[in-house]
Amino acid sequence: MSDSLVIIPTYNEIENIEAIIDAVLLLKKDFHVLVVDDNSPDGTAQKVREKMTQTPDSLFLEVRKEKSGLGTAYIHGFKWAIARKYDYIFEMDADFSHDPTDLSRLYRACVNGADVSVGSRYKKGVNVVDWPLYRVLLSYGASFYVKVITGMRVHDPTAGFVCYKREVLENIDLDSIRFIGYAFQIEMKFRAYLKNYQIEEVSIIFRDRVKGKSKMSSSIVSEAIWGVFMMKVRSMFQKSRF
């Protein structure tokens, strides 16, 4: 039984899913993988089922009825992992934007004392490859904005490559998480920050996806901009919920 579970949310990732699963399961460190698929019409879930016949003890699949947002997919996965007592629970994209070999570095950071370890694009400069300039500026600007509003000293609060100790997720009220898109990553880190958990950033190189389509949209960006401010205000008046 592995102590670590990597949660990979998917929607129309048939071009990437088999390769990303193989890349994680072939690492020297023993990681299990849970794919949370939002009923992808391209057959992503079926591809995972085929892979499960080869690795039934380390690969798992949860299929939801419809596309319901990144945040709710991760919360579904978090609850699944907590129920099965995994000690270290990871978030990772399916599109190889996150290098699977960096999972071990995030793991070691938590083993060595961090409660949350973050694969950070901005801890040491700007480590983003193949993004157009406007996306780099938008992402970096959003990170600066979040730091100013929330007070978190996290260089990459929007990062989606994260390891949580189970205790952190057990002590966050997952049912009260409000955001489902881009801002979900910010809210999770902010909740951990308010509970005084140690958040450590691990510098990574982030690469734009090669296959498939980005899920970024203007509504996701809007949620992050306006939602973060409201999140901070709520935290000041509803401390018991945070």
Secondary structure, 3 states (H helix, E strand, C coil): CCCEEEEEEECCCCCCHHHHHHHHHCCCCCCEEEEEECCCCCCHHHHHHHHHCCCCCCEEEEECCCCCCHHHHHHHHHHHHHHCCCCEEEECCCCCCCCHHHHHHHHHHHHCCCCEEEEECCCCCCCEECCCHHHHHHHHHHHHHHHHHHCCCCCCCCCCCEEEEHHHHHCCCHHHCCCCCHHHHHHHHHHHHHCCCCEEEEECCEECCCCCCCCCCHHHHHHHHHHHHHHHHHHHHCHHHC
